[in-house]
Every structure is written in C-alpha cells, then in structure tokens.
Amino acid sequence: MNGTADAFGISRPRWEALLAQWGLPAFRGRQVFDALHRRGVRSYEAIREIPGPLRRRLSEEMPFRLPEIARREESRDGSVKYGLRLADGNLIEAVFMPGEAGAAAVNEFEDARAVSGSVTGTPGVMGPPPTPPRQGFTVCLSSQTGCAVDCAFCVTGRLGGGRNLSPGEIIGQLYAVLDDARRTPEGLRVVFMGMGEPFLNPDAVLGALEVLFEVVSPRRVTVSTSGITPVFERFAALPHRPNLAVSINAADEETRSRLMPINQTYPLAGLVRALRAWPADAHRPITVEYVLIAGVNDAPEAARRLARLLRGLAAKVNVIPLNEDPVYLAGWSRPNEGAIDTFVRALAASGARVTVRRSKGPDASAACGQLKGRTVDPRGRTGRALPVSALTSRPRPV
C-alpha cells in the first residue's frame, strides 16, 4: 500500500494491520479510518489526533484525492449526474438522487404509476409508501469505466468495456458526490447500478463493501448484476450481505440471449438456480429487474412466464419502462401507460410482487441504462442497436 489513491478503499482492519506493521498501536489505524469515513476528513493533516510524524508519513507514502468533477448535469427532479475524472483520465459517472422514501426498498426509486394511481391497491402490486417520504437520498455508483456485458437496451453497454475500478475509486466517487451535495452518510442509500457489471469486478466491489458497511447498513446497499452466476457464492457467503438485484428482462432463454448476450455464457436456467441458492430473507427479497420494451417483452404472456419462472422464490419484480435514447437505442421505445399497466396486472394476477420504477434524472441522461462516461463509441458503432424485428420472435415457453 504505497503511493496509491486507494487509501479510501482500505478497511478498518487493514488500517490497523498496516499501522501495526509500522510499529504503531492498532488504535491509530482506527483513528485514520474513522477520520476518513465517519468525519469526512480529506487531508491527513486534518487528523489532529494522530502524531505529526504519522500524518507526514501517510501524506508522503499514501497520498489520496477524490476524483475530479468534470461535469455536473442537474435534472428537474433534483437528481444530479456527475462525470468524474479518475487519476488516469478515465471518466465515470455517478448519480445523486434526493428525497427517497424511507419505507421504500433501496432500488425502488418511485412507482411510475403513482401519478395516475391506475393500479394502486391492486393485490400483489406494491404501491406508494403509506408514510410521507423522509429526506433520505440515494447515490448510484459505477464499478467499471465501461461495460462489456453489452445489454442491447443499455447505453453503457453500447459504448463497450473498460477497466475495473479499485475499492478506493469506488468509495472515492461516493465521497466526491457527497462532498458536492454537502451531505454526510446519514440517510444514504447506495446502489451499484452505474457503469459496469459489479460481478465482473468482485474483488474491488467486495473491498468497497467492507468499507461501506462500517458507515452504512448493508440493508441500505444494493448490488445489481446481469447474472454472472459463478460469483453469486462469494456475495452470498458474506457475513453481512447487500441487497441483491438481478437483471433478467425475459423469462425464456432465446429472448434473453438476444437482449443480453451474457445469457449465452451464463444461461437463464443456471441463473435461476443461483437465485434459489441465495440465502432467503423474507424482509429482503431479491429484486428482479425487468426493462420493459414496447413490442419486445411487454406482452401479458411474457409477464405470466416470468411469474412462473420466479414462483417459490423470495423475489419482487421491479419493472423499468425503457429509458429511451434516440442515438444509442434508435428505434426502441418505452411502452405506453396502458401496456405497462397490462403487464403489471398480469404479473400481479399470477402471484408476483411487482412495482414499476420511474427512474430519476432521465432529462439529464442519468436514468437507468443511460450512463455513458465516454462521449465517443470506441468500437465505432455509435447508435448501433439490434432492430426490434430481431427481438419479436415468439419466445419458447418456460
């Protein structure tokens, strides 16, 4: 641990061990950790409770800095998308989303039908929380500088893969957002739903979680994956687990493979087995994310197949109407409210728990699936999207 910007990614036990190697008492490591993560200190010199020689040595051997805020885009709903430049020049994006309901699940930002109330009270459909929202907030973090999973409905995937972030870079982006928003971790929820596939960077994400869980309850942290099934066991074995969200988007292998090429490597059948092996918790059901695309996967029969696929699983379905992008997702559209309503009713009637997400910040391209980081497609395929006609063949029954 020398000369890196990863000081933010060092856990409390590792700080204690490091300073013990330097011949210092373990409590000095706790003092450094608490200063950085509980008090928001951004300079070793400001940690006045540790000796001056230690402050100077840390400054020399373990310098750190937050990523630079390269751009800041505000949405009408109060969300802010941050373009953050890392030390090597890579650009990632994170999103601040204010005003989350304290009673809501961590990744259910708002029910998309709440305005019309069209299905409020429908059995099996999770409506708006009964109590007024508390002034909590959510920060959406990236785990990679791009995404190689290449989901056909995701702008990040259209722009290709990138490198893994380190634990310190993951925590650093969080603190850059908190500092700019002038917030502390009080009321914070964290979702790993930004750029990248967290389960393709498990070492760093697990390292970041070890730090996060010292200041944020695991119940307030969600990690989302497209279904890298060999990694599930590592997260399931944690003594304190985050909430799990899994992007499924189709209940049959053929349609899912067309929407999500990763399904050819880790098929849906194996993914469902991994979900059934996940430690059950009735108070923390798995969130099944389902991006709803007009004419592709929004038919009532698709909803019924999904409900059958998930039967007996402690899960809830989070329906996400497509966040459109005329450049990267040309020709694709969000279903109309009637189609959304019909799909949700079919799910609920089949016994599934379901809500519909209204993503925060769509006017700032900060919504689910819209994070870019890059502004130029490195593979020379800007705007390429699978034609809808290629995705509308009749799925095979599950």
C-alpha distance (Angstrom), angle and dihedral (degrees) to the residues before:
residue distance angle dihedral
M1 . . .
N2 3.74 . .
G3 3.76 134.4 .
T4 3.78 95.4 -11.6
A5 3.79 132.0 128.8
D6 3.79 87.9 -128.9
A7 3.81 99.4 98.4
F8 3.80 89.0 109.9
G9 3.81 89.2 58.6
I10 3.81 96.2 56.8
S11 3.79 113.4 106.3
R12 3.78 123.5 -134.9
P13 3.85 94.0 -104.3
R14 3.80 90.5 49.3
W15 3.81 91.3 50.5
E16 3.79 88.9 51.4
A17 3.80 91.4 49.1
L18 3.80 93.2 46.7
L19 3.78 95.2 52.1
A20 3.79 90.5 43.8
Q21 3.83 86.5 58.2
W22 3.77 86.4 54.2
G23 3.81 88.9 55.9
L24 3.79 95.6 -105.2
P25 3.81 130.1 126.7
A26 3.83 115.8 -90.8
F27 3.79 91.4 -118.8
R28 3.81 88.6 70.0
G29 3.79 87.8 65.0
R30 3.78 90.3 51.7
Q31 3.78 90.0 50.0
V32 3.80 91.9 53.9
F33 3.81 92.8 46.0
D34 3.81 93.6 47.8
A35 3.80 91.8 48.1
L36 3.80 93.2 51.8
H37 3.79 98.9 40.6
R38 3.79 108.7 23.7
R39 3.80 101.3 33.8
G40 3.79 99.6 30.6
V41 3.79 96.0 -125.5
R42 3.79 111.1 173.3
S43 3.79 100.2 -171.5
Y44 3.78 132.0 50.8
E45 3.79 88.4 -138.8
A46 3.80 88.4 64.4
I47 3.82 91.9 59.8
R48 3.77 92.9 89.8
E49 3.80 95.1 169.6
I50 3.80 92.4 71.0
P51 3.84 122.0 71.7
G52 3.79 119.5 -88.9
P53 3.84 94.4 -118.3
L54 3.81 89.7 55.3
R55 3.80 91.7 49.2
R56 3.78 90.1 52.2
R57 3.80 94.1 46.0
L58 3.80 92.1 50.0
S59 3.80 90.5 48.7
E60 3.78 91.0 52.1
E61 3.81 100.6 39.8
M62 3.79 103.1 30.2
P63 3.79 108.4 29.2
F64 3.77 116.1 171.8
R65 3.76 139.3 -175.6
L66 3.75 137.8 178.0
P67 3.79 119.3 -109.6
E68 3.78 113.9 -91.5
I69 3.80 117.3 -104.4
A70 3.79 99.9 -123.9
R71 3.79 95.8 174.5
R72 3.78 138.6 1.7
E73 3.80 123.0 -159.2
E74 3.80 119.7 -172.3
S75 3.78 124.6 -154.5
R76 3.79 127.0 -148.4
D77 3.81 89.1 -114.8
G78 3.81 91.9 59.9
S79 3.79 96.5 -101.2
V80 3.78 117.3 134.5
K81 3.80 125.9 -154.8
Y82 3.79 114.4 -153.2
G83 3.78 126.2 -156.6
L84 3.79 103.1 -154.2
R85 3.77 122.9 -166.0
L86 3.79 116.1 -147.8
A87 3.79 125.5 -147.6
D88 3.82 92.1 -94.5
G89 3.82 92.6 50.9
N90 3.80 97.0 -102.2
L91 3.79 114.4 141.2
I92 3.79 122.3 -139.0
E93 3.77 131.8 173.2
A94 3.79 132.6 -132.5
V95 3.79 129.7 177.4
F96 3.80 132.2 -141.3
M97 3.82 113.3 -153.8
P98 3.80 117.0 -173.6
G99 3.74 133.8 -155.3
E100 3.79 103.7 28.4
A101 3.76 117.6 176.2
G102 3.77 111.5 -106.0
A103 3.80 91.3 -141.3
A104 3.79 94.7 51.2
A105 3.77 124.8 96.4
V106 3.77 112.9 -99.5
N107 3.78 96.7 -103.8
E108 3.79 100.1 35.6
F109 3.76 98.0 94.0
E110 3.78 97.8 175.7
D111 3.77 137.3 -28.9
A112 3.80 107.7 -100.7
R113 3.79 90.9 -148.2
A114 3.78 96.0 52.0
V115 3.79 93.2 98.7
S116 3.78 94.9 58.6
G117 3.79 95.1 27.2
S118 3.77 87.1 -147.3
V119 3.77 96.6 154.5
T120 3.79 102.9 19.1
G121 3.76 107.7 139.9
T122 3.78 95.4 21.2
P123 3.83 108.7 142.9
G124 3.79 111.1 -101.9
V125 3.80 93.3 15.7
M126 3.77 115.9 113.3
G127 3.79 107.2 -136.8
P128 3.81 131.2 -168.8
P129 3.80 115.8 -52.5
P130 3.81 113.6 -89.4
T131 3.80 94.3 -131.8
P132 3.82 126.9 66.6
P133 3.81 114.3 -92.8
R134 3.76 117.9 -94.2
Q135 3.75 118.6 -136.7
G136 3.75 95.4 -100.1
F137 3.77 122.4 134.3
T138 3.78 141.5 -157.1
V139 3.79 131.5 -134.8
C140 3.80 118.6 -158.6
L141 3.81 112.1 -149.9
S142 3.79 134.8 -160.9
S143 3.80 123.1 -134.3
Q144 3.83 99.3 -170.2
T145 3.81 136.5 26.2
G146 3.79 90.5 -115.9
C147 3.78 138.0 -8.0
A148 3.79 128.6 -105.2
V149 3.82 94.8 -174.0
D150 3.82 88.7 85.7
C151 3.80 101.6 -158.2
A152 3.78 105.2 -167.8
F153 3.83 94.2 -130.1
C154 3.83 96.8 49.1
V155 3.80 124.4 89.7
T156 3.82 92.1 -154.5
G157 3.78 89.1 56.8
R158 3.79 91.5 48.8
L159 3.80 88.2 60.3
G160 3.79 96.4 52.8
G161 3.77 139.3 -128.3
G162 3.77 132.3 -38.8
R163 3.77 139.8 176.3
N164 3.78 128.3 -62.0
L165 3.78 119.6 -98.0
S166 3.79 119.0 -125.7
P167 3.82 120.8 -122.1
G168 3.79 89.1 -104.5
E169 3.80 92.5 51.8
I170 3.79 90.3 50.4
I171 3.81 92.5 51.1
G172 3.80 90.8 39.0
Q173 3.79 92.7 59.5
L174 3.80 89.1 51.6
Y175 3.79 92.0 52.6
A176 3.80 92.7 45.5
V177 3.80 87.8 57.0
L178 3.81 94.4 43.7
D179 3.79 92.4 49.2
D180 3.80 93.0 49.2
A181 3.81 91.7 46.4
R182 3.82 90.0 45.3
R183 3.78 91.5 -127.1
T184 3.78 134.2 136.2
P185 3.82 124.8 -147.5
E186 3.81 88.9 -90.7
G187 3.81 107.1 116.2
L188 3.81 91.4 7.7
R189 3.79 124.4 149.1
V190 3.80 119.4 -175.8
V191 3.78 126.8 -155.3
F192 3.80 123.7 -173.7
M193 3.79 92.6 -147.4
G194 3.78 100.8 115.6
M195 3.77 128.5 96.6
G196 3.79 116.6 -23.8
E197 3.80 138.7 19.9
P198 3.83 109.4 -77.6
F199 3.81 93.0 -155.2
L200 3.81 89.8 58.2
N201 3.81 88.0 59.0
P202 3.80 99.9 39.6
D203 3.81 99.2 148.0
A204 3.79 93.5 57.2
V205 3.80 95.3 39.8
L206 3.79 91.3 50.2
G207 3.80 89.2 47.6
A208 3.79 90.8 51.0
L209 3.81 90.8 48.0
E210 3.81 90.3 53.7
V211 3.79 88.3 58.7
L212 3.80 95.6 39.6
F213 3.79 94.5 51.4
E214 3.79 89.6 61.8
V215 3.81 90.0 65.3
V216 3.83 105.3 20.3
S217 3.79 128.3 46.8
P218 3.83 113.4 -111.2
R219 3.80 86.1 -125.8
R220 3.80 87.9 67.0
V221 3.81 94.9 53.3
T222 3.80 125.8 78.7
V223 3.80 127.2 -171.5
S224 3.79 116.3 -161.2
T225 3.79 125.2 -157.1
S226 3.78 138.2 178.3
G227 3.80 88.6 -137.1
I228 3.82 113.3 -79.1
T229 3.77 90.3 172.7
P230 3.87 100.7 -168.3
V231 3.82 89.7 62.9
F232 3.81 97.3 53.6
E233 3.80 92.9 86.0
R234 3.81 92.6 57.7
F235 3.79 92.5 56.0
A236 3.80 93.7 39.0
A237 3.83 89.9 55.0
L238 3.81 94.0 57.6
P239 3.81 114.1 117.3
H240 3.81 86.5 -134.3
R241 3.79 114.5 30.7
P242 3.79 130.0 -161.4
N243 3.79 120.6 -131.9
L244 3.79 111.0 -84.0
A245 3.79 124.7 -132.2
V246 3.80 120.5 -177.5
S247 3.79 125.6 -166.2
I248 3.82 108.2 -137.2
N249 3.84 106.6 151.7
A250 3.80 95.9 173.5
A251 3.80 134.9 40.3
D252 3.81 97.2 -144.0
E253 3.78 131.0 63.3
E254 3.80 96.9 -123.4
T255 3.79 98.4 53.5
R256 3.79 93.3 40.0
S257 3.81 91.6 51.6
R258 3.78 90.0 53.5
L259 3.77 92.5 48.5
M260 3.81 95.3 37.2
P261 3.82 117.2 27.5
I262 3.81 88.8 -166.4
N263 3.81 86.4 75.2
Q264 3.80 89.0 74.1
T265 3.80 89.0 63.0
Y266 3.80 98.5 34.6
P267 3.82 106.2 25.7
L268 3.76 124.6 -150.5
A269 3.80 93.5 -110.6
G270 3.81 91.6 59.6
L271 3.78 91.1 44.4
V272 3.79 91.9 55.3
R273 3.82 89.4 50.4
A274 3.81 89.2 52.8
L275 3.80 90.1 50.2
R276 3.78 91.4 51.4
A277 3.82 89.0 51.5
W278 3.81 92.1 52.1
P279 3.84 110.5 108.8
A280 3.80 105.5 -91.5
D281 3.79 118.5 -123.3
A282 3.78 118.2 170.9
H283 3.80 90.0 -159.9
R284 3.80 93.1 51.5
P285 3.81 108.1 39.4
I286 3.78 120.6 -176.1
T287 3.78 111.7 -98.9
V288 3.78 113.6 -131.1
E289 3.80 108.8 -156.4
Y290 3.77 116.2 -149.8
V291 3.82 119.2 -177.5
L292 3.80 105.8 -151.7
I293 3.81 114.6 -142.7
A294 3.79 122.8 -174.2
G295 3.80 111.8 -107.4
V296 3.80 93.1 -1.6
N297 3.79 111.9 74.1
D298 3.81 104.9 -11.8
A299 3.82 101.4 95.2
P300 3.82 118.4 120.8
E301 3.82 90.1 -119.8
A302 3.82 89.2 57.1
A303 3.81 87.5 55.1
R304 3.79 91.6 50.8
R305 3.82 91.6 49.0
L306 3.79 89.6 51.3
A307 3.79 91.7 51.0
R308 3.81 90.4 50.9
L309 3.81 91.0 48.6
L310 3.81 91.9 53.9
R311 3.80 98.2 39.8
G312 3.79 111.6 135.1
L313 3.80 92.6 14.4
A314 3.82 120.9 118.9
A315 3.78 92.5 -121.3
K316 3.77 143.9 122.7
V317 3.78 125.8 -153.6
N318 3.79 118.7 -125.4
V319 3.79 106.8 -161.2
I320 3.81 111.5 -154.9
P321 3.82 114.4 -168.1
L322 3.79 106.7 -140.3
N323 3.79 115.6 -86.2
E324 3.77 99.4 -136.5
D325 3.79 125.6 -134.4
P326 3.81 115.8 -176.0
V327 3.81 92.7 -159.3
Y328 3.79 105.5 42.3
L329 3.81 99.4 24.7
A330 3.77 99.0 35.2
G331 3.80 115.0 175.8
W332 3.78 95.3 18.0
S333 3.78 122.6 111.2
R334 3.75 142.5 -173.5
P335 3.81 114.5 -108.0
N336 3.78 116.1 -106.7
E337 3.79 119.0 -104.9
G338 3.80 91.8 -98.7
A339 3.80 92.3 55.8
I340 3.82 91.4 46.3
D341 3.78 89.9 50.3
T342 3.81 92.9 48.5
F343 3.81 92.5 49.4
V344 3.80 92.6 48.6
R345 3.79 93.0 47.2
A346 3.80 90.5 51.4
L347 3.81 90.1 51.8
A348 3.80 93.0 47.7
A349 3.79 92.9 46.0
S350 3.80 88.1 54.2
G351 3.79 90.8 55.8
A352 3.80 101.0 -99.7
R353 3.77 123.5 139.1
V354 3.77 107.0 -126.3
T355 3.75 144.0 172.7
V356 3.79 132.1 173.5
R357 3.77 120.4 -127.7
R358 3.74 123.1 -138.9
S359 3.78 99.6 -159.9
K360 3.77 117.4 -134.7
G361 3.79 121.9 -118.8
P362 3.83 104.1 14.6
D363 3.81 91.9 151.2
A364 3.83 88.4 58.5
S365 3.83 92.9 45.3
A366 3.79 86.0 -112.7
A367 3.79 97.5 122.3
C368 3.79 128.8 107.7
G369 3.80 110.4 -59.7
Q370 3.80 95.1 9.0
L371 3.80 102.8 94.4
K372 3.78 112.0 117.2
G373 3.79 113.0 168.5
R374 3.78 88.6 -178.7
T375 3.77 121.9 63.4
V376 3.80 95.6 -160.2
D377 3.78 125.0 54.6
P378 3.84 105.8 -118.6
R379 3.80 91.4 -155.2
G380 3.78 94.8 54.0
R381 3.75 93.8 -116.8
T382 3.79 104.4 110.3
G383 3.74 110.4 163.6
R384 3.79 94.7 15.7
A385 3.77 112.3 143.5
L386 3.74 132.8 159.2
P387 3.79 109.9 -98.6
V388 3.77 114.9 -108.3
S389 3.79 89.1 -124.4
A390 3.80 89.2 65.4
L391 3.78 91.2 57.2
T392 3.76 103.2 45.5
S393 3.78 101.4 74.9
R394 3.77 111.5 125.0
P395 3.84 109.5 -86.7
R396 3.74 119.8 -127.3
P397 3.82 114.7 -108.6
V398 3.78 116.7 -98.1
